Amino acid sequence: MPKGRNIEEYLVEKLQDPEEALEYLRTAFKGGDREVILLAIRDVINAREGMETFAQKSKVNRQNLYKMLSEDGNPRLESFFSVITALGLKLSPEWNAPQKRRAYR
């Protein structure tokens, strides 16, 4: 990070790049911590378009968007998917550990 810049400015600049933003979100999701995931989503939204514009795009009330992406946020599944979809993302489940295959008869 260049001298004379704070971390927030640097993060906003990096998250302007779609690939950087995607990797940032992937890293947050891999950790599995709800607070970290919500913070990462909030960071990407703020860096790329801002909460007010995004609230209109996602059809989620701006106050509810702030609340659901806060440290104590606990979004409903429907709202969470509205945000994910508006970000242009898709979720793809994967097993945490290899699964045993069942023999079919």
C-alpha positions as CSV (number, residue, x, y, z in Angstrom):
1,M,0.0,0.0,0.0
2,P,1.5,3.4,-1.0
3,K,2.5,5.7,1.9
4,G,0.1,8.5,2.9
5,R,-3.1,6.5,2.2
6,N,-5.3,4.9,4.8
7,I,-6.5,1.3,4.6
8,E,-10.1,2.3,3.8
9,E,-9.0,4.3,0.7
10,Y,-6.8,1.4,-0.4
11,L,-9.6,-1.1,0.1
12,V,-12.2,1.0,-1.8
13,E,-9.7,1.3,-4.7
14,K,-9.0,-2.4,-4.8
15,L,-12.6,-3.4,-4.6
16,Q,-13.4,-1.3,-7.7
17,D,-11.8,-4.2,-9.7
18,P,-14.5,-6.9,-10.1
19,E,-11.9,-9.7,-9.7
20,E,-10.5,-8.2,-6.6
21,A,-14.0,-7.8,-5.2
22,L,-14.9,-11.4,-6.0
23,E,-11.7,-12.7,-4.4
24,Y,-12.4,-10.6,-1.3
25,L,-15.9,-12.1,-1.0
26,R,-14.6,-15.7,-1.7
27,T,-12.1,-15.3,1.1
28,A,-14.8,-14.0,3.5
29,F,-17.2,-16.9,2.6
30,K,-14.4,-19.5,3.0
31,G,-13.9,-18.5,6.6
32,G,-17.6,-19.1,7.3
33,D,-17.9,-16.3,9.9
34,R,-21.3,-14.6,9.5
35,E,-20.0,-11.2,10.7
36,V,-17.0,-11.3,8.3
37,I,-19.2,-12.3,5.4
38,L,-21.6,-9.4,6.1
39,L,-18.8,-6.9,6.5
40,A,-17.2,-8.1,3.2
41,I,-20.5,-7.7,1.4
42,R,-20.9,-4.2,2.9
43,D,-17.4,-3.2,1.9
44,V,-18.0,-4.3,-1.7
45,I,-21.3,-2.5,-1.9
46,N,-19.8,0.7,-0.5
47,A,-16.8,0.6,-2.7
48,R,-18.6,-0.2,-6.0
49,E,-21.8,1.8,-5.8
50,G,-22.8,2.9,-2.3
51,M,-25.6,1.7,-0.1
52,E,-28.3,4.1,-1.4
53,T,-27.9,3.1,-5.0
54,F,-27.5,-0.5,-4.1
55,A,-30.7,-0.5,-2.0
56,Q,-32.7,0.6,-5.0
57,K,-31.1,-2.0,-7.2
58,S,-31.6,-4.8,-4.7
59,K,-35.1,-3.7,-3.8
60,V,-34.1,-3.8,-0.1
61,N,-35.0,-0.8,2.0
62,R,-31.8,1.2,2.7
63,Q,-32.3,1.2,6.5
64,N,-32.9,-2.5,6.4
65,L,-29.8,-3.0,4.2
66,Y,-27.6,-1.1,6.8
67,K,-29.2,-3.2,9.6
68,M,-28.8,-6.6,7.9
69,L,-25.1,-5.9,7.0
70,S,-24.2,-4.6,10.4
71,E,-22.1,-6.5,13.0
72,D,-25.3,-7.7,14.6
73,G,-27.1,-8.2,11.3
74,N,-29.1,-11.4,10.8
75,P,-30.7,-11.1,7.4
76,R,-33.6,-13.2,6.4
77,L,-32.7,-15.7,3.6
78,E,-34.9,-13.8,1.1
79,S,-33.2,-10.5,1.8
80,F,-29.7,-12.2,1.7
81,F,-30.5,-13.7,-1.7
82,S,-31.8,-10.3,-3.0
83,V,-28.4,-8.8,-2.0
84,I,-26.4,-11.6,-3.6
85,T,-28.4,-11.4,-6.8
86,A,-28.1,-7.6,-7.0
87,L,-24.3,-8.0,-6.6
88,G,-24.4,-10.2,-9.6
89,L,-23.2,-13.3,-7.7
90,K,-24.4,-16.8,-7.4
91,L,-23.8,-19.2,-4.6
92,S,-22.5,-22.7,-5.3
93,P,-22.5,-25.2,-2.5
94,E,-19.5,-27.5,-1.9
95,W,-18.9,-30.1,0.7
96,N,-16.5,-29.1,3.5
97,A,-15.0,-32.6,3.5
98,P,-15.1,-35.4,1.0
99,Q,-18.3,-37.4,1.1
100,K,-18.5,-41.2,1.0
101,R,-20.2,-42.5,-2.1
102,R,-23.1,-44.8,-1.6
103,A,-23.3,-47.9,-3.6
104,Y,-26.6,-48.0,-5.6
105,R,-28.2,-51.3,-6.3
